[in-house]
Amino acid sequence: MKWHRCGIVGVLGVVCVLASAPVARAQPVAPGTLIPKRFAAISDIVQREIALHHIPGAVIVVGGPNGVIYREAFGDRVVAPEHERLTPDTIFDLASLTKVVATTTAIMQLAEAKKLSLDDPVVKYWPDFGANGKSAITISQLLTHMSGLRPDLDAKANWQGNDAALARVVGERPVVPPGTRFAYSDINFIVLGELVRRVSGKPLETYATEKIFRPLEMTDTGFRPDSRAQSRIAPTDSPEGRLRWGSVQDPTAYRMGGVAGHAGLFSTADDLARFAEMIVAGGARGGARILLPATVKTMTEPRLLPGGIERGLGWDIASDYDSGMAAAFGPASFGHTGYTGTSLWIDAQTRTYLIILTSRLYPNDRGDVSKLRREVAEAVAHDSHAQSVLTGIDVLEEEQFAPLKGLRVGLLTNQTGRDREGRRTVDILAHAPDVRLVSLFSPEHGFDGDQNGKVATGMDAITGLPVYSLYGANRRPTPDMMTGLDAIVVDLQDAGVRFYTYATTVAYTMEEAAKLNIKVLILDRPNPIGKAGAKGPILEPGRESFTGYFPIPLQHGMTLGELETLFNGERHIGADLAVVAMRGYRPLSWYDETGLAWINPSPNLRSVKEAVLYPGVALVEGTNVSVGRGTATPFELVGAPWIEASALAAYLNGRGIAGVRFEEAVFTPDSDAYSGRLCAGVRIELLNRDEFDSPRLGLELAAALHRLYPSQFKLARVLGALGSAPAFSALEQGDDPSRIAAVWETQLRAFEELRAKYRLYR
């Protein structure tokens, strides 16, 4: 089933935050010696496709956090004049996998080294490229195929050689304005390959060998393979009856001499496993650091493009080119496919990778790998997700809705209320046996989670049930709304932050339900930043509000079920409350370590990365700065028209804040604070979330802005979110944020003792 990722623009956080633990090396394994029974379906799928003459053979490798778990070769490498069996060490023409294995990785390394910026126009490094309306095209637009350039150079024109190809690139004109339409283009990566040469001073072939392949011990990987290795190379195709064997199949790369940014790379499944292990481990393998973890996250997080396409930088996430692999692995996955029949797909949630290498164009140019890719991916993904956390709704389904039998039920939920198959909790309860769902309630941002400001009461178009807004005319359910109910079920994804309003909405609902003797049943979900634990100042008594229901820290480290149980007990609400606890949940885990698909809990929390940054960055949101709302990366930006980017970035980087760094940024929000106005400030790069203290970041941001811009920055507005007058007073007086944060520790220890009474998970 394909997950719909609502409005994801800029992880894995799906999208995509990758673990940094070491991963075991992919070792050559004899065929048939490492075949878990759960992967038995792979053999049947591949053998069927061979029998149908869709492929002559294939090498399949599956790896996980502990290295290779499946490695098998099937069929033939050569079919005439005599059959030669395919072996696991066969070298294949990778085709477009070149784009991610060599070119994208090289570009990201150069960006990481600050030798180029992804937001720079290409003409900064290649002035002639700007001819014919191309001067505005940026490097990031090339990486996401948003340049407006056509798919390939003219195949009918008479040209030969790398220089001739680059001259033709200069002569190209965008077919649509850059940045307006996704169009997959090999020209984009020809340009990127040339940028590697111009910026590094080395041809792509040399650079990739020195900086990527050799450090990763990818000894069988490179452009233009040595003829001495031909006994291990898979023939590629037979253009005009001539067998192509050891030279690149792509016509443009062939005419360029076999080396291009879009195609030309040859490799084995074992070498690709080493590369995949590096990506899974956050950019390092063994003693070789290829990319920083933050760079890997930036490269692989989803960007929503026109037409519903989702791409990373270089990497595919969900498009017409994913061959069904995205649907199989889900929204935290990414990869790439190659025209010759190759593919590499990585699931960041389970840290599983799948490599499929075939030579589908051999021997007759009529092969097809679409069904093979999809079905093998489904078999692998089904197993890799088998150990995912079961949320409250999943457990309730397994228990056959026992707590709700015979009851008339109201449901407080939004777009995050879904089971592990992606079905809405609304629909599940509407069809549950001996349960009568009669009304719906929604928190801030509405039933579909896509609204800002006050939300009106409405109706669910699918079930026809009324949806009572608890963020409009009323912030509590009224007696009329609850007439006839026996129970209110809650299924909401919380953000783990004190001032996130969902927890207060549930508490208010418990208060009103207690008055009418209506049961409350919470279907629990993970705290997305639970691994960070309890951090930040505790709300002072007397400062309670809709954005601070109870004296808890800024980050409370509890699931919604635990938190509401605490509220019920410590506030003496007296609600008849029960929590359907999750199964398989570890409280010290990030959301992307649960195996669950990320669904935006609110419009501007679009990834785990943004959820991690949110507690700190949102501390200054109530002031007169933009925090990136109205851009593709909310809570990753802080800026204002009156800020000097270089000064703020330099000051913050000089503070040595653990787990983050700051880059100069300029941006123009299209909504919210400073809508339509150019802002300058910083982009926050999350380097190590395990070392990061988000509330401390909030203090540092406030202190820096107050120090650098005392007459412009409205520091007084921080107090509401901070919730602590002593902490605010210290900020105002210019105390060092590290000393302010140290004061919280005693309070946090006391809170930990209170929290322990209400823990559901160990």
N, C-alpha and C positions, 0 to 999 in steps of 0.2 A: 504494500500500500504506500502511495506517495503522500508524504506529509506536506501540508500547505503552510509555508512559513510567512505569516502575516507581516508584511512591511519590513522585513529585515533588509537593512541598507548597508550598514557598515560594520559572531563566535560560537561563538562552537559549542562564538565565544562556540557558536558553535559553534559564535558559533564555535567556537572551535578552539578550546584551550587545550594544548597538548601537554602531557606529563613529561617531566624532565628526568625520570629515573633511567638508569642505564638499561639497555636492551641487549639480549644475548645475540651473538653474531650468527648470521645465516651461514650455516656450514653445509657444504655439499653432502647430500644424503643419497644413498643408493635407491633407485626406484623401488617403490613398494615397501620400504622399511618404516615409513612414518605415516601411516594412514589411519587416523582415528575412525572408529566405526561411524561417528556422527557425520563424517564427510563421504560416506559411501555413495551418496547420490551424485557426487562430482564425476566419478568414473562412468556411471551410466549415461550422464548427460554428454560427456565428451565422446564416448564410444559411439553414441547414436549420431552425433554430428559428423564424425569421421565416416560412418557407414552411409550417410546421406551425401557424402562427397562435398560437404560444406567447408571442410578443412582437411588437410592431409594429416595433421597431428597438432598437439598442443602441449605446452608445459604450464602447469598450474602450481603456484606457490601461495600458501596462506601463512601469515605470520601474526604473532600477537605480542604482548608485552614481554614475553620470555623467549622470543625468537621464533624460528620457523616451526610450525606445527603440522604442515602438510606440504609435500613436495613430490610431484609425480609428473612423468612424461608419458605421453600417449601417441600412438600412431607413428607415422613416418616423417623423416626429414626430407628424404629424396624418394620419388616414386618411379623414376625411369632413368636409365634403362633397367636398373635393378632397384629394389626397395632397400632403403637404409633406415633403420629405426631411429626415431627421435630420442635424444638423450637430454637429461636435465641441464647439461652445460652447453646446449645449442645456442649459438649466437644469432639473434634476430635483428632485422631492420626495424627499429622502434618507431619510425615515422614521426607522428606529432608528439609522441612522448618526449622527443627532443625539446619541445617547448618548455616543459616543466623541469625535466631532469637537468638539462644544461642551461638553457637561456634564462629562464625565470630565476633559477637559483643564483646564477651569476649576477643578474641585475640586482637582486635583493642583497647580495653580498656587497656590491658597490654602493648601494644606498645605505646599508648599515655602516660602511666605512666613510660615509658622507662625501663620497666622490661624485655622487649625483643625487638628485632629489626626485622622487617619483612624481611630484607635482610640477616639475620643470617641463617647459616645452622642449621638444626634441632639438629645435634649432639652436639651443644653448650649446649643444655639443656637436651638432652637424648643421652648420648654417645653410648649406645648399638645400637641405631637406625642405626648407620652408617654401620653396617655389610652388606655384600653382595652388595656392590656398591652403597650405599645410602648416603655416607658421604657428598656429594655435594648438596643434596636436601635442598632447603631453605624454610622458612615458606611461603614466597610469592608464591613459586611454588606450595605448597600445596593448598593455597587459590585460585589459578587460575587453578588448575588441570593440571599443567605442570610438575608434579613430575616424570612422566614416570612409575608410579606404576599402576598395573592393577586395574580393577573396584572394586573388592571385595575380601575378604578372601575366601578361598576354602570352599564351602558349604558342600562338601562331606566328609571332614575330621572330625574326631571324637575329638571334643574339646568343652569345656564348661567353661564360666566364663571370667571375664575381664582380669585377668592375663594371661590366655591361649591365649586370642585374641592378647594381646600385644606381647607375645612371638612369635606368628605367624607373626605379623607385622615386628618384628626384622628379621625374617627369609625370608621376601619378598625380591625379587630382581627386580629392574626396568626392564620393558620389552622394553623400549626405553631409550636413554640417557635423563636425566633430562633437561628440558627447550627446548626440540625439538618438542614436539607434545602435543596437547590438548587431554586429555583422562579423562573423568569424572570418578572420583574414590571415593568411600566411604572410602577407606583406608586413603586417604588424611585427611579426617575429623576425623577419629578415632585417627590419630596421633595428630591433632590439639587439640582434646579433652584431650588427655593425656598431651600435653604441657600446657594447662590451669592448670591442677593439679600440674605439676612439678614446674611451674613458680609461681603460686599464693599460693601453699600449700594447696589448697582446691579442692576436686573433682568437676568436671564440674557441677554436679547437685547442689551442695551447692553454688558454686561461682555464677552461673547464677541466682539462687533464690535471693541471697543477693545483687548482684550488678546490676541486670537487672530487674527481674520480680517484686520484692517487691517495689523498688523505683517507678516503673511505675504503681503500683497497678494492676498488672496482676495476680489477686488472683486465677484464674482458670488455671494457666499455670505452668507446671512442668513435670518432669519425674515420671513414676510409680504412676499414679493417685490413690488417696484414694478410696478404694472400696465403701465407703459411698457415693461417687459421681456417682456410676454406673447408677443411674436412668437418669443421663444427658449425659452419654457417648454413643457415636455412636458405635455399633459393627463394627469391622474392616474387618474380613474375616472368612473363615471356612476352615482352612487347614486340610486335611484328614477328613473332616466332623465334625471337632470340632470347635464350635463357639469361636472366639477370641474376647473378649469384655473387654477392659480396660487394656490390655497388648499390647506392641508394635508389630506391624505387621512385621517390617523388621527382617528377619531371623538372621542376624548377631547381630544387637542390642539386639534381644531377647535372644540369647545365651550369650551375654555379661552381662545380668542381667537387661536389660531395660534402661540402660544409656549409650549413646555413642555420639561422636561428630557429627555423621552423621544422626542419627535418634533416636527416643525415646520420643520426646517432645509431650505433649498433651496440647491443648488450645482451647479457644473459639474465635469466630469472634470478640467479643467485646474486648477481651484482645489483639488480633492482631491489632485491630484498634488503641489501645493505643500505641502499639509498632510502627505502621506505622506513627502515628502522631509525635512521637519522631523523626523519621528519616526525615519526611517532614519538621519539624521545626529546622533541623540542629543539632539534638542530644539531645534536651531537651524537657521535657513535664511537664507543671506545674512548680513545684519547683525542679524537679529532672533533673539534668544534667547527661546524660548517656555517651555521647560522645561530643567532641568538634566539631564545624562546619567543621573545616579543616579535621578532621578525617572522618567525614561522606562523604565529597567530595572525599577524597583519596580512600575511600572504594568503592564508587559507580561510579567513573569515568571509562570510557571504556578503555580497553586494547585490542588491536588487536592481536589475537593469530594466529598461523598457521592454514590454512584452512578457513580463514575469520571469525573465531569465535571471538565474543566480550564478554569479561567477566569483572566484577569488581573484587574486593577482596571478595571472597565468593559468590557474587551476580552474577546472570545471566543477560546478556544484550541482546545478539542476538546469539542464538545457536540452535542446534537441540532439545534442552530441553525447549525452551520458549513457546511451544504450540501455536504459533501465536500471543502471547501477545505483543511481541516486535514490530511486524509488525503493530499491531493495535495502540499502543501508540506512536511509533516513537523513534528516536535516543536518546532522553533525558530520557528514561525510563529504569527501572531495576526491578528485582524481583527474584522470585524462585518458583519452583513447587515441589510438593511432590507426591510420587508414589501412595499414598492412594486416591488421588484426590483433594489435597489441593493446593492452590496457593495464593501468595501475589505479587502484581505488583504495582509499584509506578512510576508516571510520574512527574519528577522533574520540568518540565516547568510549568505545571498547578497546581502542588502540589496536585494532585489527587491520591488516592490509591484505589485499588480494591482487595477485599478479597473474595475468593471462597472456601468454605469448603464443601466437600462431602466425602462419604465413598464408593467409587466406587467398591471396591472388595466385598462388602456385597450386597446380600447374596450368590452369586454364583461365585465370582472371575472373572466375565466376563464383568464388567462395563467399560465404556469408557467416559472420560471427555474432550477429545481433542476438539470436536466441541463446547461443552458448554463453555470451556475457551475462545476459539477464538471469538465466536459470542458475548458473554457477554462483553469481552474486547473491541470489535469493537463498541458495543453500548455505552459503557461508554466513550471510547476515543473520539468518534465522538462528544459527548456532551461537554466533557472537553476542546476540542480544538476549540469549536465553536466561542470563543471570541478571537482567535489569531489575531495578527496584520495582516492587509492586506498590502503587500508591493506594490511598484509601478506597477509591472507587473500584480498583482492580480487586482488592481484598473483599469489598462488599459484594461484588459480582460472584466471586468464588464461594462466598458464604450464603449465596442465594438470597440476599437481601433480608436476612433473618431479622435484623433490628427494626425493620420497617414494615413487617408483615401486618396487613390489616389497617394501616395508618393512612390518613390524608396528609400529604406532604407538600411543604413549600421548599424551594431550592434557591439558595443564595449562591450565585456562580457567575462566571463570565467565560470568555473564550479559552481560558486555561483549564476549565473543567472537562477533561477528556481522559479516557482510559488508555491502556497501552497500545490498543489498536487504532487510536485516533478518533474513537466515537465519542460524541458529546455525552456528558453525564446527564444532560437534560433528556436526551433520547433514550438512554439506558433506563432511567427511572420511569419515563413515560410508558415503557413497555415491560417494566418489571412485574412479575406475577404477584397479585395480591397487594400491590402498592398503588395508591392513587395520587399522582402528581397533579396538583390543582393550581399552583401559582409559582411564579419565579420572582427573584429579587436580584438586583445588580448593584455593585459598589461603584466607586469613582471610575470613570472612563467607560461606564456603560456595559451592557450585556455582551457586546462584541469587542470591548476593550479598545476602541478606536476613537473615543471622543475625549475632548478636553473641555473643562468648564462644567457648568451644571448640565445634568442629563435628565431628559423628560421620561416619564413613565410611558411604556409602549407595549408591544406584543411580539412574541416570538413567531416568526413567519412559518416555521416548520410545524410546531405543535399547536399554534393558535392560543397559547397560554399568555395571560397578562404578565408583563415584566415590570415590577414596581421598582422604580429608581430610588436608591438610598443615597443619592448624591444630587439632589435637585431640591424640590420643595420640602422634602423630608430627608433627614439623615438617620432616622429610626423607622422601623416598620410600625405603622399605626395599628390600633385594634381592628379597624376595618380591613386592612390588608391581611391580617392573620385570622380573620373569622373562619371558624370551621377547621383550622389546622390542628393536627395532632403532633406534628414534628416539623422542624425546619432543618434541612440538610445543608451543610456548607461545603462547597468544593471550590476553593480559590488558591491560586499560587501567590504566596506572600513574597516580599523582597528581603525580609530579614532585617529591616531597618525601622527604628522607632517611629519616624515621622511618615512612613508609608501608611496610607489611611485604611487599608483593608482590615487590619487587626482591630481598629476602633469600630469600624462598621459591624464586624462580627460581635464585638463586646456590647455595642448598643443593641444589637439583635438579641443577644442573650438576656440583657436586662429586660427588654420588652416581653420576651418569651417567658421569662420567669414569672412575670405578673399574671400571665394567663395560663400557667401550668402547661406550656407547650415544650416538648422535648427539643433538644438541640443535638444534632449529630454532625460532627466534623469529620470529613474525609481528608485525612492528612496528606500533606505533600512535603517535599524536601525544603529545607532552608537553602536557597541557592548559594549562599555564602557562608554556610554553616561551618566550614572548615576554619574560617577566620575566628570563630568563637565570639565571646563577649568583649566589646571594645568601645571606648569612647566615654564621654561624661554621662552620668545618670541624671535623668530629668528630675529637677528639684520639685518636691511636694509643693502644691499650689500653682504649678505651671501647667497642669493637665489641660488638654484641649483635644480637638479632633485629630490633631497630628501628634498627640502625646497622651495616650489614655492613662498610663500608669508609670511611676518612677522606675524605668528600666534604662539600660545603656543605649547609646545610639545604635550600636549593633548588638542585638540580644542573643544571638546564637541558638535560637530555639525554632522549632517548627511552629506552624500556626496552631496545631492541636495542642502542643505543650504550652504555648503562650496563652491561649484562651483558657486552658485549665488553670494556669497561674492567676489570670485575671479573675476567674470565677471564685477561686479560693481566697485570694488575698483581698479582693474587693467585696467579698461576701455577697456576690450577686445572687446566689441561690438557684442558678439554672440547673435543670435536669440535663446535664451535659455528658455526652459520651464521645469518645474519639475512636474512629476506625484507624488503627495504626498501620503504617506501612510495613512491608516485609522486605528484608534484605537491605534496609537503609542503615548506613553508618553515619552517625551525627557529624563526625569530622571528615566531611567530604564536600567537594564543590559540586555544583549541579551537573556539570558535564562528566562527572565520575559515577553517576547513577544509572547510566544507560537509558535515560529518559530523553525524549525530544524536547528541545527548548521551544516554548511558545511565549511570545512577548507578554509578560504580565500586565504591562501598560505600554502605551505607544512609544515611549522613549527609552524603555529598557529592552534593547534588542539583542543582547548577547550576555553571556556570563561575564565577559570583560567589563561591560558597562554596569552590570549589577555589582561587581567588586568595587568599581570606582564610585558608584552612586552615593554611598553614605558620606564620603568626604567631599566630593565635588558639590553635592546638593547642599552642603552646609553654607556655601556662599551664593546659592541660587536665589535666595530671597533678597539679595543686595542688588546693586545696579551693574551687574555683569551678566553676560550671556554664558551659559554652560553648554552651548551647542544644540539646544532645542531649535528645531527648524533647520538643522543640518543633517548630514548622513550619519554623524557620529556623536549623538548627544552624550554628555557626561565624560567625553574624551577631550573636550575643548573648554577653555576658559578664556574669555576675552571681552573687550569693550572698545569703543572708538577712541577712548582716551589712554589706552595702554600702549606702551612701546614693547613690542614682542621680544626684541633682543635683550632688553633690560630684565624683563620678568623671567625669561627662560634662564638667563645667566644666574640670576639671584636664586631661583629655585634649585637649579642643578648644583649650585654651590652649597646648598643646605644638606646635601647627602642623604636625601630621604630614601629609605630602604625600599627596594622593589620597583621604583619608577625612575624615569628620566623625562625631561621636558624638552620639546622641540618648538622652535618659533612657528607660529601659525597665523594666517590671516583667513578670515572666513566671513561670509555674509549670510546670516540666518534668514530664512524665508518666513519665519513666524516667531512668536514669542519675543523675548527681549531683543531690542535693536533690530527688529525685522526690517530687512531691506537695506541695512547700513553695514558698511565695512567695519569689521572688528579685527583687532590685533590682539594676540595673546600667546597661549601655549597649547600645544597638543600633548596630552599625557600618555606616554608609552608605558604600559605595564610590563615590567621585566620579570618579576618574580612575585606572584601573588601570595605565595606562602610566607614571604618576608614582609609583605606589605601591610601597613596599618592605615586603613582608609580614613577613620576619624582624625588621625594625626595629619594626614594630607589636608583635610579640611582646615585644620588649624594653621598649617603652613601656608595655604593659599590666602587665608584671611590676613595672617600676619604680614605676608609679603605685599599684598595689595595695600594694606594700611601703612606699611613702611614706605613703599615707593610712591604711592599716590594718596597721601593723607587728606588732601583737599577734595579729591574726586570720589574716592571709595567710601561707600556708606556702611561703615563697620557696624553701626548700631543695629542694622537689620539682621545680623548674624545671630543675635541672642535668641530669637524664637526657635530656630532649628537646633542651636547648641543646647538650650534648656538649662544652662548653668550660669548663674550670675557671677560666681567667683572666677570661672574660666573666662567669661567674657571680660570681666574687669582686668584680668591679667593680660589678655590680648590687647585691650585698650591701652594699657600702660607700657606695652612693648616688651613684655616678658618673652623669653625664648619658648617656642612651642613645645620643645622637649621637656622643659620643666613643668609646663602646664599639664601635659599629658601624664607626667609622673604622679600628679596629685590624684588622678583617677584610680590608680591601682588599688588603693585601700577599699574604695567603694566597690570596685569590680569584684574583689574577693568576697565581700559581703553578698553581692548579688549572686555570685556562683553558688554560695551556700543555699540561697533561696531557690535558685533555679534547680538545684539537685532534687528538691522535693517533688518537682513536676516533670522530671525526665521520663520519656517513654522509650528512649533508645540508648543503648550502651555501646 
